[in-house]
Every structure is written in structure tokens, then in C-alpha cells.
Amino acid sequence: MANEEQSTLEDIAEILTLFSKGQKVLGSKEKFKDAVSRLIVSSEVTVKNYESLINYILDCVIHEWRKHKIKKEDLLKPNKRGEVMIAKKMAILLVKQQIEIGNEELSRYFGTSTRQTIHKIMQEYSCMNKKYNEHATFIERYERIQVKVLTFIKSLK
């Protein structure tokens, strides 16, 4: 019994250490909880559901940018500018966070030039701050779409 209790205490200590490191890396408890939640949910998504999940994410992004009349094809073509590029970044961010997919494969899917582009998008998001108007708008849109995506993933079970 003592060995079992010791093992449990070691597991708890390890979890707290990971929590502390995750919070430092992501910058806040909320971002860490969001990351853990996505990890749990993404483990429930099977490979056969990837395509429908990606399509749902693209549809949500298109709906969020409806006043700009963005089409799905716009998000998958290279070298777009302005609002199309911002919407494309949103789609890439959401897909990357929900599906275990490599940067190279994701960059090919979205027609970006290199896997570094995906890495840069992920870095930009991690540095965003709601204090800045442009960032706040992006984060608010992200959070609205994220709720829809998580609900959709739960419906796939």
C-alpha cells in the first residue's frame, strides 16, 4: 500500500511540474487549460474524421469572414493577402491545434510555401495580446470558432 501511495504522489508531482512548465511556455493558466483540453479532445478524433473536421473548420472560418466573401478555395491557394491571409492563418492554427499533423503536410494542404510558415503562424498566435485591437479581434474570432469546433468534435463520437 505504501508503494502505491508513493507512486500516486510521484504522479501528482510530475503533473504539477508539467503544469508549471506548460503555464510558463504558454503564458497563462487559460492558455494551458485550453491546450490540455484540445489535447484530450484531439485524442478522440479518429483519422477517418480528419477530413470532415478540416472541412468544418474551414466552413467556420469562412462564416466568420463572411463580409469579406472569402471562399474555401481562397484559403487553400498560395500567396493571398489581406483578410484572406488572416483567415487562412486562423484556419491553419485551428487545424494544427486539433489534429496531429506535421507542419510540412499542413503547409502542402494550405498551399503555403514552407513548413516554417506554419511554425511562424503558431509563434505569432502564442505572442498575441488582447490589449492590442488587431490581436483582440483575432483572439475573439478564434475563441468563437474554437467553441464550435470542440462541439463538432464531441458530436463525432
C-alpha positions in Angstrom: 0.0 0.0 0.0 2.8 2.4 0.8 4.4 1.8 -2.6 1.1 2.6 -4.3 0.7 5.8 -2.3 4.3 6.8 -3.1 3.6 6.2 -6.8 0.5 8.3 -6.7 2.4 11.1 -5.0 5.1 11.0 -7.7 2.5 11.1 -10.4 0.9 14.1 -8.9 4.3 15.8 -8.5 5.0 15.1 -12.2 1.7 16.5 -13.3 2.2 19.7 -11.2 5.7 20.1 -12.7 4.3 19.7 -16.2 1.5 22.2 -15.4 4.1 24.7 -14.2 6.3 24.3 -17.3 3.2 24.5 -19.6 2.0 27.6 -17.9 5.4 29.3 -18.4 5.6 28.3 -22.0 2.1 29.3 -22.9 2.0 32.4 -20.7 -1.2 31.8 -18.7 -3.4 29.2 -17.0 -6.1 29.8 -19.5 -3.9 29.0 -22.5 -2.5 25.9 -20.7 -6.0 24.7 -19.9 -7.1 25.3 -23.5 -4.1 23.3 -24.7 -4.8 20.4 -22.4 -8.5 20.5 -23.4 -7.5 20.4 -27.1 -5.1 17.5 -26.5 -7.8 15.4 -24.8 -10.4 16.2 -27.5 -8.0 15.6 -30.4 -7.2 12.2 -29.0 -10.9 11.4 -29.5 -10.8 12.3 -33.2 -10.1 9.4 -35.4 -8.2 9.6 -38.6 -11.4 8.9 -40.6 -12.9 12.1 -39.1 -9.9 14.3 -40.0 -11.3 15.4 -43.4 -14.7 16.3 -42.0 -13.1 18.2 -39.2 -10.9 20.2 -41.5 -13.9 21.0 -43.7 -15.9 22.1 -40.7 -13.0 24.3 -39.5 -12.8 25.9 -43.0 -16.6 26.4 -43.0 -16.4 28.1 -39.6 -13.6 30.4 -40.7 -15.4 31.3 -43.9 -18.5 32.1 -41.9 -16.5 34.3 -39.5 -15.1 36.3 -42.5 -18.4 36.3 -44.5 -18.4 40.0 -45.1 -15.2 39.6 -47.0 -16.7 37.0 -49.2 -13.9 34.5 -48.7 -14.2 31.1 -50.4 -12.8 27.8 -49.4 -10.5 27.8 -52.4 -9.1 31.2 -51.3 -7.9 29.5 -48.1 -6.2 26.7 -49.9 -4.3 28.8 -52.5 -0.9 30.2 -52.1 0.0 33.9 -52.0 -3.1 35.6 -50.7 -3.1 38.9 -48.9 -5.2 41.0 -46.5 -8.2 39.4 -44.8 -7.8 36.2 -46.8 -4.4 35.7 -45.3 -5.6 36.4 -41.8 -8.5 33.9 -42.3 -6.0 31.4 -43.7 -3.8 31.8 -40.6 -6.9 31.2 -38.4 -7.7 28.0 -40.3 -4.1 26.8 -40.2 -3.9 27.5 -36.4 -7.2 25.7 -35.7 -6.3 22.6 -37.8 -2.8 22.4 -36.4 -4.2 22.6 -32.8 -6.9 20.0 -33.4 -5.2 17.4 -35.5 -1.9 15.6 -35.1 -0.4 16.8 -38.4 3.1 17.8 -39.4 4.0 21.3 -40.5 5.1 20.1 -43.9 1.9 18.2 -44.6 -0.2 21.1 -43.3 1.7 23.6 -45.5 1.1 21.5 -48.6 -2.6 21.3 -47.7 -3.0 25.0 -47.4 -0.7 25.9 -50.3 1.9 27.7 -48.2 5.5 27.8 -49.3 7.2 26.0 -46.4 6.7 24.3 -43.1 8.4 27.4 -41.5 5.3 29.3 -42.4 3.2 27.1 -40.2 5.7 27.4 -37.4 5.6 31.2 -37.7 1.8 31.3 -37.5 1.9 29.2 -34.4 4.5 31.6 -32.9 2.5 34.7 -33.8 -0.5 33.3 -32.0 1.4 32.4 -28.9 2.6 36.0 -28.7 -0.8 37.7 -29.2 -2.1 40.0 -26.5 -5.7 41.1 -26.2 -4.5 44.6 -25.3 -3.9 45.2 -29.0 -7.0 45.8 -31.0 -5.9 43.7 -34.0 -4.9 40.8 -31.7 -8.1 41.1 -29.7 -10.2 40.7 -32.8 -8.3 37.7 -34.0 -8.4 36.1 -30.5 -12.2 36.7 -30.2 -12.8 35.1 -33.6 -10.5 32.2 -32.6 -12.4 31.6 -29.4 -15.8 31.7 -31.1 -14.7 29.2 -33.7 -12.9 27.0 -31.1 -16.1 26.5 -29.2 -17.9 25.4 -32.4 -15.1 23.1 -33.3 -15.0 21.4 -29.9 -18.7 20.9 -30.0 -18.4 19.4 -33.5 -15.6 17.0 -32.3 -17.8 15.9 -29.4 -20.6 15.1 -31.9 -18.2 12.8 -33.9 -18.1 10.2 -31.1 
